[in-house]
Amino acid sequence: MLRVAVVGSGPSGCYTAQSLVQREPEAYVDVLDRLPCPYGLVRYGVAPDHEKIKSLQDSLRAVLEHERVRFLGGVPIGSRGVPAARLRELYHAVVYCVGAAADRHLGIPGEDLPGSWSATEFVSWYSAHPDAADDGFVRDARQAVVVGVGNVAVDVTRMLARGPAELSCTDMPQAALTALAASRVTDIHMVGRRGPSQARFTTKELRELGTLPDTDVVVDPAELALDPDCADPAALPGARRRNVEVLRGWAGAPASGAARRIRLRFFLRPVELLADGGRVGAVRFERTAPDGRGGVTGTGRYEEIEAQLVLRSVGYRGVPLEGLPFDADRGTVPHLAGRVLRAGVVAPGEYVAGWIKRGPTGVIGTNRPCAKETVLSLLEDAPVLVRRDVPGDPLAALRAEGIEPVGWAGWRAIERAEAELGASLGRGVVKLPDWDSLLAAARAAAP
């Protein structure tokens, strides 16, 4: 019998567990998560209006309901929970699938002004993450600037532009729905430092902006003209070519006089957030120009865009996990084909998969081959790993040390509570937004 702990219940963790039990009939897997709820960024990162992507939870559920897989939520790893060294004693192998929890910073003056947030914080708020800041993100804001031109930037832009009728049918927490319904934001500027042909959003996500009710999408033809690849995009890769075609279509469209405007801006690099009354009041940008090598260079010309809300969407970054080595430059755990390296030497029984292994790259499906590589390494090592004695049931050892995980029955009780909350509000399922309500619901399932 091979006992494995997988730390993290998002896609990379679930795919790792799935690959293990499919490839090794004697493998038993405990999937541990700091949160009492499974699914990671599928639950707390996918936009609430993207029901098709969120339905991926159904396939992840099938993994966690496998007879040789056990979900143990509410189990932090580190000094405030189970130390990594102790976890290693309880299992033959441990696979860390903890993602990239931090956001990258702009590193410019004024970035910490009230009203300036990372897109990650905004997403956590409208996704009901129990650690989210309970703050009025959109309070008193009429103009917003979203720094970045990737899919997360598109998501937060779309959430700012959607009306209450479109959001009430989602699982968005009631407080966020109420705040967004009362929002007075009319102009949202999504800004990239490079050109349209280098934007990282997918065409499907980009096109969604043009389908929002009572919302105009505005593209400046002059900024398209600055990008040499926009003159004749035929030579661009397919996705980038389609993006340029969509943007060119919007650049030639007349304004309809809609209540809201999404302005897609390019070749602008943020250099400072400017204060107004102690809060952010504008963003100062430097105009950039293509440098002929795929990058941009400053021109010395500046522009200010008024904004009472700034959302920074410039990427994620892994954070150190207590007890594991960490490459601060890359934001990942050093590894060899998924095997953790300590001072350049393989650490027996310790593995990584997902973003903490390769960095925040790829889409959800990218985690499958990443998990497979790690699992193949683990199973190659298994004949040696199983020689070490471990407790017959790690859960009993955890409970003896005062840790009472939220099991699958507790998670199902949370699901029922969220369905009941939604029904009481005249909506569908509505997420519970805080630790107290989540844990209270989970305890209702305790025998």
ABEGO torsion letter per residue (X at the ends): XBBBBBBEABAAAAAAAAAAAAABAABBBBBBBABABBGEAAAAABBAABAAAAAAAAAAAAAAABAABBBBBGBBBEAABBBAAAAAAABABBBBBAEBABBBBAGBBGAABBGBBBAAAAAAAAAGBAABBBBBAABGBABBBBBEABAAAAAAAAAAABBAAAAAABABBAAAAAAAAABABABBBBBBABBAAABABBAAAAAAAAABBGBBBBBBAAAAAABAAAABAAABBAAAAAAAAAAAAAAABBBAGBABBBBBBBGBBBABBBBBGGBBABBBBBBBBBAGAGBBBBAGBBBBBBBABBBBBAEBBBBBBBGBBBBAAAGBBBBBGGBBBBGGBBBBGBBBBEAAAAEBBEBAAAAAAAAAAAAAAAAAAAAAAAABBBBABAAAAAAAAGBBBBBAAAAAAAAAAAAAAAAAAGBBBBBBABAAAAAAAAAAABX
